[in-house]
Amino acid sequence: MFTLTVLGTATPHPLPDRACSGYLVTAGDTRVWVDAGPGSLANLLLCEAESDRWTSDAPQGHHTPEDAGALARRAGAGRLLVTHVGPTLTPEAATARAAHVFGGPTACARESEVHAIG
């Protein structure tokens, strides 16, 4: 059994109310700090939802909440943890939109949260 502690949920650049995204994985006496990114674990999929919507046909650098939900569904994830929510979205709106597409347990990452994995 190991735990995942959310250290920050902002973009790669800190925001006034949020630290940069990062995660602490703890297993017994071992601790590893990571920016886990999308699809890191089958039981708990972490996915950013920076973009409110796609603005053109050009390739996008970030996911929308719907993209995050679709990725979790396609990956067969047990749970979805939305992170890296952009400034044009609220964490609550991004989570609800992702959950609607995913159809499974969905939450928004919060600093200092601990999630059991396994």
C-alpha positions in Angstrom: 0.0 0.0 0.0 1.2 3.5 -0.8 -0.2 7.0 -0.6 -0.2 10.0 -2.9 -0.1 13.5 -1.4 -1.0 16.4 -3.6 1.5 19.1 -3.1 0.2 21.7 -5.6 -2.3 21.9 -8.4 -1.5 24.9 -10.5 0.0 25.1 -13.9 3.8 24.8 -14.3 3.8 28.4 -13.2 2.6 29.2 -9.7 -0.6 31.1 -9.4 -1.4 33.5 -6.5 -3.6 30.9 -4.8 -1.9 27.7 -5.8 1.6 26.1 -5.9 2.9 24.4 -9.0 1.7 20.8 -9.5 3.6 18.1 -7.7 2.9 14.9 -5.9 4.6 12.9 -3.1 4.4 9.1 -3.2 5.0 7.4 0.1 5.5 3.6 0.6 6.7 2.7 4.0 9.9 4.7 4.7 10.4 5.6 1.0 9.2 8.9 -0.3 9.4 10.0 -3.9 8.4 13.5 -5.3 7.0 13.4 -8.8 4.9 15.4 -11.2 3.0 12.3 -12.1 1.2 13.5 -15.2 -1.7 11.8 -17.0 -2.1 8.1 -17.0 0.4 7.4 -14.3 -1.5 4.8 -12.4 -4.4 2.5 -13.5 -6.2 2.8 -10.2 -6.0 6.6 -10.0 -5.5 8.5 -13.2 -4.2 12.1 -12.8 -5.0 14.4 -15.7 -4.7 18.1 -16.1 -7.7 20.2 -17.3 -6.0 23.5 -18.2 -8.2 24.5 -21.2 -11.8 25.6 -21.0 -12.4 24.6 -24.6 -10.5 24.1 -27.9 -10.2 27.5 -29.7 -9.1 26.3 -33.1 -8.3 23.3 -35.3 -4.6 23.7 -34.3 -3.1 21.1 -32.0 -3.7 22.0 -28.3 -1.1 21.9 -25.6 -3.6 21.1 -22.8 -6.6 19.0 -22.0 -10.2 20.2 -21.6 -12.1 18.6 -18.7 -13.9 16.5 -21.3 -10.6 15.3 -22.6 -9.6 14.3 -19.1 -12.8 12.4 -18.6 -12.5 10.6 -22.0 -8.9 9.6 -21.3 -9.9 8.1 -17.9 -12.8 6.2 -19.6 -10.6 4.9 -22.4 -7.8 3.9 -19.9 -10.3 2.0 -17.7 -9.2 4.0 -14.7 -10.8 3.3 -11.4 -10.8 7.0 -10.4 -10.0 10.3 -12.0 -8.2 13.1 -10.2 -8.3 16.3 -12.1 -5.4 18.6 -11.6 -3.7 21.6 -13.2 -7.0 23.4 -13.6 -6.6 26.5 -15.8 -7.5 30.1 -14.8 -10.6 30.2 -17.0 -12.2 27.2 -15.0 -13.1 26.6 -11.4 -12.0 23.3 -9.9 -15.6 22.4 -9.3 -16.7 23.1 -12.9 -13.7 21.2 -14.4 -14.4 18.2 -12.1 -18.1 18.1 -13.0 -17.4 18.3 -16.7 -14.7 15.6 -16.5 -17.0 13.4 -14.4 -19.8 13.7 -16.8 -17.7 12.2 -19.6 -15.8 9.7 -17.5 -18.8 8.3 -15.7 -16.7 7.2 -12.7 -15.5 8.6 -9.4 -13.9 12.0 -10.1 -12.4 14.6 -7.8 -10.2 17.7 -8.1 -6.7 17.5 -6.6 -6.3 19.7 -3.5 -3.0 20.6 -1.9 -2.1 18.3 1.1 -4.6 15.7 0.2 -3.5 12.0 0.6 -4.9 9.3 -1.7 -4.5 5.6 -1.0 -3.6 3.7 -4.2 -3.8 -0.1 -4.5 
